[in-house]
Amino acid sequence: MDVSIAPESDTAFYSVSDRRFFPGLVALLNSLRLVGHDEPLIVVDAGLTPGQRELLADHVELLRAPASEQHPVFLAPAGPVQRPSQVAILIDADIIVTRHLSELVEAAGAGRVVGFVNDPPNDVRFHPEWGPALGLGPLRRQPYLNAGFVAFPAALSSRLLPEWTEGQNAIGVEGTRYGRGSLEDPFYFADQDVLNAILAARFGSGELLFLEHRLAPHPPFRGVSLVDERTLACRYGDGAEPYLLHHVLAKPWLKATPNTVYSTLLSRLLLAPDVTLRLDPGQLPLRLRQGWAAAADRRRAGTAAFVRDNGRRQLGRFRIRSRLARLGMRHAA
């Protein structure tokens, strides 16, 4: 794979989306513009509808997904390969950017791969099997990055993108979370495990910038308060301001989820009159619209999601206790 093409722009953002992730992609686009980023957003089309492509046409550059039948989770490197830039920022379509990312762009431009440490307990994830499985050799133990946001300079592309793509092709989907894998499997997190293996084998510690997880938190976004809905500004009690909110797992536009700072901003980013691409409210579930009926539905959906998720946690604990009890009885026998 040739990644030696001359970069076409100073900085560009890259994402991947299919039809199901379209609302999240629109929220990402609008958040970037509202916080002051006017750089290109380049999107690998993994299955958008014709209507969605038409809406996006004036606001993003759409790229065809590679001809190979890859799972969409493996398409992140495709954007910067096809449209290189001096600083590439890979960003998932379930992210809302809440402040300008100039500091991160500068760090990447200075020659570092920049990312956020994954949430515990998978912030220290490490599998020695990564090395031989991917032909990487010895690995260095280091913090484990989330692949939802990765920034890097053109100078490092040739050391990152080919091996990332080849490693993903080598592991396939079966042993990952998108196949039949379990958390104990070395490539359960698919593209993310491959990325971390490459960073641990091919890059020196001075070429990596690990940012703390709380600056790119996941649900339930504990401790994060919305300071200004107009500007998207968020803040912790100690004054720290996250760069972005990353809604991993269930997506609020696809199913009812507990109400969070993300879901509040999601409605604003999809429907407010000041956004770059405003959607028709009729395209969204009632809980994501505006007005009293939508607010009531959000409360109902949030309560139902809390009860559902809490029930699953309790069931999980019961199953664990049952397994331990059975194991104890076996030992006693």
Secondary structure, DSSP 8 states (H G I E B T S, - for coil): ----S--SEEEEEEEEE-GGGHHHHHHHHHHHHHTT--S-EEEEESS--HHHHHHHTTTSEEEE--SS---GGG-TTHHHHHS-EEEEEEE-TTEEE-S--HHHHHHHHTT-EEEEE--TTTTS---TTHHHHHT---------EEEEEEEEEHHHHHHHHHHHHHHHHHH-STTSTTTT--TTSTTTTTHHHHHHHHHHHHS-GGGEEEE-GGGS--TT-TT-EEEETTTTEEE-TTS---SEEE--SS-TTTS-----HHHHHHHHHHH-TTSSS---GGGS-GGGS-SHHHHHHHHHHHHHHHHHHHHHHHHHHHHHHHHHHHHHHHHH-
